[in-house]
Amino acid sequence: MQRSTDVRQHFDDYGHDEWERFENRLTGKIEYAIHRNFLLQHVRAGDSVLDLGCGPGRYAIDMMRAGASVTLGDISTVQLDFARRKIAEAGLEATAYHELDILDLSRFAAESFDLVVCIGGSLSYVHENYATALEQMARLVKPGGRLVVAAMSLYGLLPVFAAGDKANQLSTFDQHISRKKLAENSGYLITEPDSPVIYMPLFLTTNRYLREHIEGLGFKTLATASANPLTADGQKLERISTDPIAEQTLIDLEVSLSTRPELADSGEWVIVAAEKLA
Ligand SMILES: C[S@@+](CC[C@H](N)C(=O)[O-])C[C@H]1O[C@@H](n2cnc3c(N)ncnc32)[C@H](O)[C@@H]1O
């Protein structure tokens, strides 16, 4: 429970940056372009959608514009308030807003949504409870309906965490990632609880682990993607950001390559879309 309070506080404090990071930073622009492109392929006009860990509502707005009715849920009051404002500014209306923890979705009836979405980190923030969260989400999807989830990528982020002291050194590696767990190669890993760099333990996954886990809940995989497959470590992008043509070229390349199986584990995010078996 302590952890949930920490996450709520973090995103309350993060405030509006959660909206702006998709506009101000090239990594954010790429992340948004990939997720939006992927998500919209799995939204149908008339769908009833539950957007979990919705943040300030950017994807909810995209899904509403695609003709879906969207219910939003988030642990942060501040983020939900931003979402309310942004959705009103866009001239749209959500079905409902819920302050909730993805570990307890019991307020919703079983099989009540055509699409359940959880992208942008919530699944990684619940660390070892990721399986409970996925089980709860799976319960809410109608047979034949879809689940779109993203979690932080184990191998995409390793180079970033390996340089967790920001000086590109490995001297602090063992404080963030257990080498024993890494050697076990189990397809996922929870980061170390007392890392001074990673502010809370995170669930990191491979594409295959997340996909197979969701299939084990009675789903078939429709598609997977990675974000950002070419530039998980955004530190290198400052020069590109100053050239609009280079910037757009990179965004287009990232989107077009994001579903390549060869790059499935190379981005910061693993994204899976799956359909619930009847
Ligand atoms: C990085 S933001 C992503 C927002 C949006 N989905 C996106 O991708 O841009 C993560 C959001 O998940 C929310 N969150 C984190 N842990 C959560 C939990 N256990 N239950 C519900 N929401 C959670 C945070 O408050 C935050 O708004």
The ligand as an ORCA input file, in Angstrom:
! r2SCAN-3c Opt
* xyz 0 1
  C       3.608      7.716    -17.249
  S       1.882      8.016    -16.969
  C       1.144      7.487    -18.475
  C      -0.135      8.149    -18.823
  C      -0.737      7.738    -20.171
  N      -1.341      6.411    -20.122
  C       0.328      7.763    -21.224
  O       0.788      6.716    -21.662
  O       0.708      8.866    -21.607
  C       1.448      6.740    -15.853
  C       0.091      6.980    -15.229
  O      -0.272      5.797    -14.514
  C      -0.818      6.167    -13.263
  N      -0.621      5.027    -12.356
  C       0.541      4.564    -11.833
  N       0.325      3.502    -11.065
  C      -1.017      3.267    -11.083
  C      -1.866      2.303    -10.478
  N      -1.365      1.372     -9.668
  N      -3.190      2.359    -10.734
  C      -3.706      3.333    -11.544
  N      -2.944      4.272    -12.147
  C      -1.626      4.238    -11.926
  C      -0.071      7.441    -12.874
  O      -0.771      8.203    -11.935
  C       0.095      8.117    -14.219
  O      -0.951      9.003    -14.496
*
